[in-house]
C-alpha cells in the first residue's frame, strides 16, 4: 500500500514539521512494515511553469518527422520559441514548459539548444518526462481555466510528495487504505483522528434504489447500491485526484473509474460501477451454475465454477463478485447513468475465486484480507458525492442496502492477561485506553475482567490473545523485556545424548563427513533397495502436500538419502567419499493414525490431552 503523506495528514493531525522518516519509524514501532519512503518529484528542480501556445508552424523534416516551431507565453515580457515534436495541442492551449536551468527525472538538464534549425528556449513536457506516468504520445494539455502563464507547474501538478510504501500483512487488511494507516499514525502520535468511514448524514438502510436481490447471504452479507444520472462522460478527473491515485500506485483512466479507485484507496472498500443503460433487470448475487461463462474487464472469457460468487442480471453474469467486473456493463466514454455497487463479501470465497481464475485484483486483495462490513453505504455515498461534484451528475433518490452488517462477537479478557503474557506491567486503565485506541468498545465486566467489542474493521480480533497482541503492539514491542529462562540446577545431557555424541565423534574421527539429507522418500527408493512387499519399512507416512510427487513419503530408513549423496559425489568425479548421517526415521504402525486433539491456548493441556497428542504421533527412532 502506497500512502501519500499529504493524504494521510487529512485524517491524522500529525504534528507540524514531523519528517516522513519519523512517521515511518512510528508506524514500524506500531507493527507495520514500512519498506521505503519515496520522495516523489524530488528529482525535478528549476523553473517549471505553465505556458500558453500563442502560435506554431508545422515544419516537415528530412527524416520524415514534422516538428512544430512554437511561440509560447510563459508569463514573461516576451514569448519563448520552443521546438516540439508532439501534435496533440492547438494554439491557445495551456501546456507545461521546463525552462533552461530545470532538471527533470533521470538528471535530464534543460538548456537552450539549437535543434531542427532553431534555438529551442525550453521544452514542452509530456507526462512521462515529468515522472507522472508512461504516456509519451503527446504533451500535457491543461484545462483552459486551470492556470495562467507563468504559474508554478510543480505546485499545480502536485509533483512533490512523500509516499510511504507499506507491505501490508494478511492480518492488517484495514491498512490497505488511507483510513487504516491514518488511524495507526494518529494512535502512534497520540493525535486526533478524523474517520472518513463514519458519516452521520448517510442512510445505512433502504430498499427503494436500484433493485438488488442477494441469494447467498453468507457469502454476501451486505450489498449497497446507489444511482447517479446525468454524468458528463467527457469531464476530466481533476489534477489532484489523478495525482493521488497515481502516487498510490494506480493509473488514472477516466473520471468515473478514478473516483471508484480513489474511494477504495481512501476507505479500503472496493467499489464497482455499472453502466445503468447496459443493465438488464435487477442485480442478483448468486453462485455460478456449471458451464456458465463470463467475459471479464480484461477481455478474457472465463468458465465459471459452481463455487464462484457472481453478480448477475437478466442477461447472465456481469461480474465475478469481489474480483473483477464483466465487460457487458463496463463504464464507457458514453456512460451517463451509473449504478454504484459497494458490497461486503466473505474473504475465503473471494480468495478461492481469485486463485482459481488466476485473477488477482486490487479488490480481491482487500476482500480476502477482510473489509469493514459497515462501509458499503458510506462508500457508495462518497462515490456519488464525487460524481455529482466533479462529473455534473444528479443523485437519484433512493438507496438499496440488501442484508445487514454482521456484528462482531464480544471478547471477555482478564484485565491482567496482557501483563502476564508480555511480562510488562500494563495497568487496567492503560489496557482499556489502548484497546479503545484500536477502535474497540471496552466495558468493565467486574471481577477484574473486561468485555471488549472489536471494531467492524478488525475481523482478526477474535480471541483474548489477539487483544494481548494489540496492547503489546501499541505500547511498544521494544518495552517487552528480553529475559532468558533460568536452567534448573544439576541437569545436564542425558546418558543417551552422551552416548550419541561419543558415537558421532568416533565416526567423524575415522574420516566420515556428516551429510544430513531431507527426510522425504518414494516407493521407487524402496524398490531400489530391494525391500520385500511385506517389509515393515514400506509402511510409511504420506504427506498431504509433498515438495515433490516423486517423494511423497517420510523416510523409514536413512539409506536413500545417503545413497543419493554418494551418487551425486561420484557423478561429479569425487570417488573417495565417506559420509554418515544420524537422524530420525518415521515408523508408523499399519493402519490409520489416531486423530490428534486440538489443544487449548488459554490453559495448560491436561495429561490426558498430552497423552492423546503423543499417541497420534508415529514412532520416531533415531538411526
C-alpha positions in Angstrom: 0.0 0.0 0.0 1.4 3.3 -1.1 0.4 6.2 1.2 1.0 9.8 0.2 1.8 11.8 3.3 -0.3 14.7 2.2 -3.4 12.5 2.0 -2.6 10.9 5.4 -2.5 14.3 7.0 -6.1 15.0 6.1 -7.3 12.4 8.6 -4.4 12.2 11.1 -3.5 15.6 12.7 0.3 14.9 12.6 2.5 17.5 14.4 3.9 20.2 12.2 7.4 19.6 11.0 7.4 15.9 11.6 9.5 14.2 8.9 8.4 11.3 6.7 11.1 9.2 8.1 9.8 9.8 11.6 6.3 8.8 10.6 7.7 5.6 9.1 9.6 4.9 12.3 6.5 5.4 14.4 4.4 3.1 12.1 7.2 0.4 12.2 7.1 0.5 16.0 3.3 0.0 15.8 3.9 -3.2 13.8 3.5 -2.0 10.2 6.2 -2.9 7.6 7.2 0.4 6.0 9.6 -0.7 3.3 10.6 2.6 1.8 9.8 6.3 1.9 9.7 7.6 -1.6 10.3 11.3 -2.2 8.1 11.8 -5.3 9.1 14.7 -7.5 12.4 15.3 -5.6 14.3 14.8 -8.8 12.5 17.7 -10.5 14.0 21.2 -9.9 14.4 24.6 -11.6 11.9 26.6 -13.4 8.9 24.5 -14.5 6.0 26.8 -15.4 2.7 27.0 -17.2 2.8 28.3 -20.8 0.2 29.2 -23.4 0.9 28.3 -27.0 0.3 31.5 -28.9 1.0 30.1 -32.4 3.1 27.4 -34.1 4.3 26.4 -37.5 4.5 22.8 -38.8 7.9 22.1 -40.3 8.4 18.8 -42.1 12.0 17.4 -41.7 14.2 15.3 -43.9 13.9 12.3 -41.5 10.1 12.2 -42.1 9.2 13.8 -38.9 7.2 17.0 -38.7 8.1 19.3 -35.8 6.3 22.4 -34.5 8.1 25.7 -34.0 6.1 27.2 -31.2 5.7 30.7 -29.7 4.9 30.2 -26.1 3.9 32.7 -23.5 5.4 31.7 -20.1 4.5 34.9 -18.2 7.5 36.9 -19.2 7.7 40.1 -21.3 8.4 38.2 -24.5 7.3 34.8 -25.6 9.8 32.0 -26.0 10.5 30.0 -29.1 10.3 26.2 -28.4 10.7 23.2 -30.8 8.1 20.5 -30.0 7.6 17.1 -31.7 4.1 16.5 -30.4 0.9 17.4 -32.3 -1.8 17.0 -29.7 -2.2 20.7 -28.9 -3.6 23.8 -30.6 -3.0 27.5 -30.4 -4.3 28.9 -27.2 -3.7 25.7 -25.2 -2.1 25.8 -21.8 1.0 23.5 -21.5 3.8 22.7 -19.1 7.1 24.2 -20.0 10.5 23.4 -18.5 12.8 26.4 -18.9 16.6 26.4 -19.2 18.1 25.5 -15.9 15.4 23.0 -15.0 16.3 19.4 -14.2 13.8 16.6 -15.0 13.7 13.0 -13.7 16.8 11.0 -14.6 19.1 14.0 -14.3 17.9 15.4 -17.6 19.1 19.1 -17.6 17.2 21.6 -19.8 19.1 24.3 -21.7 18.6 26.5 -24.7 20.0 24.5 -27.6 19.9 24.5 -31.4 17.8 21.8 -33.0 16.0 21.5 -36.3 17.4 24.9 -37.4 16.0 26.8 -34.3 17.3 27.6 -30.8 14.7 25.9 -28.6 14.5 28.0 -25.4 13.0 25.3 -23.2 10.9 22.2 -23.6 7.1 21.5 -23.6 6.7 18.4 -21.4 4.8 15.1 -21.6 3.6 13.2 -18.6 6.5 10.6 -18.8 9.1 13.3 -18.9 7.9 14.6 -15.6 7.5 11.2 -14.0 3.7 11.4 -14.0 3.2 8.2 -15.9 4.1 6.3 -19.0 2.2 8.4 -21.5 4.6 9.8 -24.1 2.1 10.0 -27.0 1.8 13.8 -26.6 2.4 16.7 -24.2 0.3 17.6 -21.1 -2.5 19.9 -22.1 -4.1 21.7 -19.2 -7.7 22.7 -18.8 -8.4 26.3 -20.0 -9.2 27.7 -16.6 -6.7 25.6 -14.7 -3.8 28.1 -14.5 -2.2 31.2 -16.1 1.0 31.5 -18.0 4.0 31.7 -15.6 2.3 29.8 -12.8 4.4 27.2 -10.9 3.7 23.9 -12.6 5.4 21.9 -9.8 2.7 23.0 -7.4 -0.1 22.8 -10.0 0.7 19.2 -10.9 1.4 18.2 -7.3 4.7 16.7 -8.4 6.3 16.7 -4.9 5.0 14.5 -2.1 6.4 11.9 0.3 5.0 8.4 -0.1 5.2 5.6 2.4 5.4 2.2 0.8 3.9 -0.3 3.3 3.9 -4.1 3.0 0.5 -5.0 4.5 0.4 -8.4 6.2 -2.7 -10.6 5.9 -3.9 -9.7 9.4 -3.7 -5.9 8.7 -6.2 -5.7 5.8 -7.6 -2.4 7.2 -4.2 -0.8 6.4 -4.9 -1.3 2.6 -6.5 2.2 2.9 -5.6 5.7 3.9 -8.2 5.4 6.6 -6.5 2.5 8.2 -2.9 3.8 8.1 -4.1 7.3 9.3 -5.7 5.6 12.3 -2.4 3.9 13.1 -0.4 7.1 12.6 -2.8 9.1 14.9 -2.6 6.4 17.6 1.2 6.3 17.3 1.4 10.1 17.8 -1.5 10.4 20.2 -3.2 12.9 18.0 -6.8 13.4 16.7 -8.0 11.0 14.0 -10.9 12.0 11.7 -12.6 8.9 10.5 -13.8 9.2 6.8 -15.7 6.0 7.2 -18.2 7.4 9.7 -20.8 9.8 8.4 -24.0 10.7 10.3 -25.6 12.1 7.2 -25.6 8.8 5.3 -28.6 6.3 5.4 -27.5 2.8 6.0 -30.8 1.1 5.2 -33.2 1.3 2.3 -34.9 -0.7 -0.4 -36.1 2.0 -2.9 -33.0 2.3 -5.0 -31.9 0.1 -7.9 -33.4 -3.4 -7.3 -30.9 -5.9 -5.8 -31.5 -9.5 -4.6 -28.9 -11.5 -2.7 -29.4 -15.3 -2.9 -26.3 -16.2 -0.9 -26.3 -14.0 2.3 -23.5 -16.0 3.8 -21.1 -15.1 1.0 -22.5 -11.5 0.6 -24.0 -10.2 3.9 -24.3 -6.6 2.7 -24.8 -5.1 -0.8 -25.4 -1.3 -1.2 -26.4 0.4 -4.5 -27.0 4.0 -5.4 -27.6 5.6 -8.8 -26.2 8.8 -10.4 -27.6 10.2 -13.7 -26.5 13.0 -16.0 -22.8 12.4 -15.5 -20.7 14.2 -18.2 -18.6 11.4 -19.7 -16.2 13.9 -21.1 -15.4 15.5 -17.8 -11.8 15.0 -16.9 -10.5 13.9 -13.5 -9.2 16.9 -11.6 -5.4 17.1 -11.3 -5.4 16.4 -7.5 -7.4 13.3 -7.9 -5.3 11.9 -10.7 -2.1 12.6 -8.8 -3.3 10.9 -5.6 -4.4 7.8 -7.5 -1.1 7.7 -9.3 1.0 8.2 -6.1 -0.9 5.4 -4.5 0.2 3.1 -7.4 -2.7 3.1 -9.8 -3.2 4.5 -13.3 -5.7 7.3 -13.9 -8.2 6.2 -16.5 -11.4 8.3 -16.5 -13.4 10.4 -14.1 -15.8 7.6 -13.0 -13.2 4.9 -12.7 -10.7 7.2 -11.0 -13.4 8.1 -8.4 -14.1 4.5 -7.6 -10.4 3.8 -7.2 -9.9 6.9 -5.1 -12.7 5.9 -2.7 -11.3 2.4 -2.5 -7.8 3.7 -1.6 -9.3 6.2 0.9 -11.7 3.9 2.7 -10.5 0.4 1.8 -13.9 -0.5 0.3 -13.7 -1.8 -3.3 -16.3 -0.2 -5.5 -17.7 -1.1 -8.9 -19.7 1.0 -11.2 -22.2 -0.3 -13.8 -23.5 1.4 -16.9 -27.2 1.6 -15.9 -28.3 1.6 -19.5 -26.5 -1.7 -20.1 -28.1 -3.5 -17.1 -31.0 -5.8 -17.8 -33.3 -6.1 -14.9 -32.4 -6.3 -11.2 -28.9 -7.1 -9.9 -28.8 -10.6 -8.4 -25.9 -12.0 -6.2 -25.8 -15.8 -6.6 -23.4 -18.8 -7.1 -22.4 -19.8 -10.6 -24.0 -22.6 -12.5 -21.8 -25.3 -14.0 -21.0 -24.3 -17.6 -21.6 -20.6 -17.2 -19.1 -18.2 -18.7 -18.2 -14.5 -18.3 -16.1 -12.1 -20.2 -14.3 -10.0 -17.6 -13.0 -6.5 -17.9 -9.6 -7.7 -19.1 -11.3 -9.2 -22.2 -10.8 -12.9 -21.2 -13.7 -15.4 -21.4 -13.7 -17.4 -18.2 -15.5 -20.7 -17.5 -17.1 -20.4 -14.1 -17.0 -22.8 -11.2 -20.1 -23.5 -9.0 -18.2 -22.1 -6.1 -17.8 -18.7 -7.8 -20.0 -15.9 -6.5 -21.4 -13.9 -9.3 -23.1 -10.5 -9.8 -25.8 -11.1 -12.5 -28.8 -9.5 -14.2 -31.4 -10.9 -16.6 -28.7 -11.3 -19.3 -26.5 -13.5 -17.1 -23.2 -12.9 -15.2 -22.0 -9.3 -15.2 -19.2 -9.6 -12.6 -17.1 -12.0 -10.6 -18.1 -10.8 -7.1 -15.2 -9.2 -5.3 -12.7 -9.9 -8.0 -13.5 -8.2 -11.4 -16.4 -6.8 -13.3 -17.8 -8.0 -16.6 -17.3 -6.3 -19.9 -21.0 -6.2 -20.8 -21.8 -3.4 -18.2 -18.4 -1.7 -18.3 -18.4 2.1 -17.9 -17.6 3.6 -21.3 -16.9 7.0 -22.9 -20.7 7.3 -23.5 -21.9 6.4 -20.0 -24.1 9.0 -18.3 -26.0 6.9 -15.8 -24.1 4.8 -13.2 -25.2 2.3 -10.6 -22.6 2.3 -7.8 -22.1 -1.0 -6.1 -20.4 -1.3 -2.7 -20.7 -4.7 -1.1 -19.2 -6.9 1.5 -18.0 -10.4 0.5 -16.8 -13.3 2.7 -13.0 -13.4 2.4 -12.4 -17.1 1.8 -14.7 -17.4 -1.2 -13.1 -14.4 -2.8 -9.6 -15.8 -2.3 -10.6 -19.1 -3.8 -12.2 -17.4 -6.9 -9.1 -15.2 -7.4 -6.7 -18.1 -7.3 -8.9 -20.4 -9.4 -9.1 -17.9 -12.2 -5.5 -16.6 -11.6 -7.0 -13.2 -11.4 -5.6 -11.1 -8.5 -7.0 -7.6 -8.3 -7.0 -4.6 -6.0 -10.5 -5.6 -5.0 -9.7 -9.3 -4.2 -6.6 -8.3 -2.4 -8.7 -6.3 0.1 -11.7 -8.6 0.4 -9.6 -11.7 1.1 -7.9 -9.9 4.0 -11.2 -8.6 5.4 -13.0 -5.3 4.6 -15.1 -3.3 7.1 -18.7 -4.6 6.6 -20.1 -1.3 7.9 -18.6 0.7 4.9 -20.7 -0.2 1.9 -23.4 2.5 2.3 -20.9 5.2 3.3 -18.5 4.3 0.4 -21.3 4.3 -2.2 -22.4 7.7 -1.0 -18.9 9.0 -1.2 -18.6 7.9 -4.8 -22.0 9.5 -5.6 -21.0 12.8 -4.0 -17.8 13.0 -6.1 -19.6 12.1 -9.3 -22.1 14.9 -8.6 -19.4 17.4 -7.7 -16.8 16.6 -10.4 -18.9 15.0 -13.1 -22.0 17.2 -13.0 -24.3 14.2 -12.2 -27.5 14.1 -10.2 -28.1 11.7 -7.4 -31.3 9.7 -7.9 -33.4 9.4 -4.8 -33.5 6.0 -3.2 -30.9 3.7 -1.7 -30.8 -0.1 -1.7 -29.0 -1.9 1.1 -29.6 -5.7 0.9 -28.7 -7.5 4.1 -27.3 -6.2 7.4 -23.9 -5.5 8.9 -22.6 -8.6 10.8 -21.9 -7.8 14.4 -18.6 -8.9 15.9 -18.7 -11.1 19.0 -17.6 -9.5 22.3 -14.4 -10.9 23.8 -14.0 -11.5 27.6 -10.5 -10.9 28.8 -8.9 -10.7 32.3 -7.5 -7.1 32.7 -4.2 -8.6 33.8 -3.7 -11.0 30.9 -1.6 -8.7 28.8 0.8 -8.2 31.7 1.1 -11.9 32.4 1.8 -12.8 28.8 4.1 -9.9 27.8 5.9 -9.6 31.2 5.2 -5.8 31.2 3.1 -4.1 33.9 0.1 -2.8 32.0 -2.4 -1.1 34.4 -6.0 -1.9 33.7 -6.7 1.7 32.7 -3.9 1.6 30.1 -5.2 -1.7 28.7 -8.6 0.0 28.3 -7.1 3.1 26.7 -5.0 1.1 24.2 -7.9 -1.2 23.2 -10.1 1.9 22.8 -7.5 3.4 20.5 -7.8 0.3 18.3 -11.5 1.2 17.9 -12.9 -1.4 20.3 -15.6 -0.7 22.9 -14.4 -1.7 26.3 -16.6 -2.2 29.3 -15.8 -3.3 32.9 -17.3 -6.8 33.3 -16.4 -7.0 37.0 -14.0 -9.3 39.0 -11.0 -7.9 37.1 -12.4 -8.8 33.7 -13.1 -6.7 30.6 -15.7 -7.1 27.9 -14.2 -6.0 24.6 -16.3 -5.5 21.4 -13.9 -5.4 18.5 -14.5 -2.8 15.7 -16.0 -4.0 12.5 -12.8 -3.2 10.6 -10.8 -5.7 12.6 -12.1 -9.2 11.8 -8.7 -10.6 13.0 -9.6 -9.8 16.6 -11.4 -12.9 17.8 -9.5 -14.2 20.8 -8.2 -12.7 24.2 -4.7 -13.2 23.0 -5.4 -11.1 19.9 -6.1 -8.3 22.3 -3.0 -9.0 24.2 -1.0 -8.6 21.0 -2.7 -5.2 20.3 -1.8 -4.0 23.8 1.8 -5.0 23.4 2.0 -3.6 19.9 0.6 -0.2 20.7 2.5 0.1 24.0 5.6 -0.8 22.1 7.3 -4.2 21.4 10.6 -2.6 22.5 9.2 -2.3 26.0 8.8 -6.1 26.3 11.8 -7.4 28.3 14.2 -10.0 26.9 14.6 -12.5 29.7 16.4 -15.8 29.3 14.8 -18.7 31.3 16.9 -20.0 34.2 18.1 -23.5 33.6 17.3 -25.9 36.5 20.5 -26.7 38.5 22.1 -30.1 38.4 20.8 -31.1 35.0 23.0 -31.8 32.0 22.8 -34.0 28.9 21.1 -37.4 29.3 23.0 -40.7 29.0 21.5 -41.4 25.6 22.7 -37.9 24.4 26.1 -38.6 25.8 26.4 -41.9 24.0 25.2 -40.4 20.7 27.9 -37.7 20.9 30.6 -40.3 21.6 29.5 -42.4 18.6 29.4 -39.3 16.3 32.8 -38.1 17.4 34.3 -41.6 16.7 32.8 -41.8 13.3 33.9 -38.3 12.4 37.4 -39.1 13.7 37.5 -42.1 11.3 37.2 -39.7 8.4 33.5 -39.7 7.8 31.7 -36.5 6.9 28.2 -35.8 8.3 25.7 -35.4 5.4 22.2 -34.6 6.6 19.5 -35.2 4.0 15.8 -34.4 3.5 13.5 -36.9 5.2 11.5 -37.5 2.0 11.4 -40.7 0.0 9.3 -42.5 -2.6 8.2 -46.0 -3.4 11.0 -46.1 -6.1 13.6 -45.8 -3.3 12.2 -48.9 -1.5 12.2 -50.8 -4.8 15.8 -49.8 -5.5 16.8 -51.1 -2.0 15.0 -54.4 -2.7 12.6 -54.3 0.2 10.1 -57.1 0.0 6.5 -56.2 -0.3 5.8 -57.2 3.3 8.8 -55.3 4.7 7.8 -53.1 7.7 10.0 -50.3 6.2 7.5 -50.0 3.4 4.8 -48.8 5.9 5.4 -45.0 5.6 3.6 -41.8 6.3 2.3 -40.0 3.2 2.5 -36.2 3.2 -0.6 -34.2 2.4 1.4 -31.6 0.4 4.7 -33.0 -0.6 7.5 -30.9 -2.1 7.9 -33.5 -4.9 5.3 -36.0 -6.1 8.2 -38.5 -6.6 9.0 -38.3 -2.8 5.7 -38.1 -1.0 6.6 -40.3 2.0 8.6 -39.7 5.2 11.7 -41.9 5.4 11.7 -45.2 7.3 15.5 -45.7 6.7 18.4 -43.3 6.3 19.8 -45.3 3.3 18.0 -43.4 0.4 19.4 -40.0 1.5 23.0 -41.4 2.0 23.0 -43.2 -1.3 21.7 -40.1 -3.1 24.6 -38.1 -1.6 27.1 -40.7 -2.8 25.6 -40.8 -6.2 25.9 -37.0 -6.6 29.5 -37.0 -5.5 30.6 -40.0 -7.6 28.8 -38.4 -10.6 30.9 -35.3 -10.2 34.2 -37.3 -10.0 34.6 -37.4 -6.2 35.1 -41.2 -5.7 36.9 -41.0 -2.4 33.8 -40.3 -0.3 32.9 -41.4 3.3 29.6 -40.0 4.7 27.4 -40.7 7.6 24.1 -39.4 8.9 22.5 -39.6 12.4 18.8 -38.8 12.4 15.2 -39.8 13.0 13.1 -42.1 10.9 9.4 -42.4 11.0 7.9 -45.8 11.7 4.0 -45.7 11.9 2.0 -48.8 12.8 -0.1 -50.3 9.9 -3.5 -48.7 9.6 -4.8 -45.2 10.1 -3.2 -42.9 12.8 -5.4 -41.6 15.6 -6.8 -38.1 15.1 -4.8 -35.7 17.3 -6.8 -33.4 19.6 -6.8 -29.6 19.2 -5.1 -28.4 22.3 -6.4 -25.2 24.1 -4.4 -22.0 24.1 -6.0 -20.4 27.2 -4.8 -23.1 29.7 -2.3 -25.8 30.1 -3.3 -29.1 28.4 -4.3 -31.9 30.7 -2.2 -35.0 31.0 -4.8 -37.0 29.0 -4.8 -34.4 26.2 -1.0 -34.6 26.0 -1.1 -38.4 26.0 -3.7 -38.4 23.2 -1.5 -36.0 21.2 1.6 -38.2 21.7 -0.5 -41.2 20.8 -1.3 -39.7 17.4 2.4 -39.2 16.6 4.2 -42.2 14.9 7.3 -43.8 16.5 10.5 -41.8 15.5 13.5 -43.9 16.4 17.0 -42.5 15.9 19.3 -44.2 13.5 
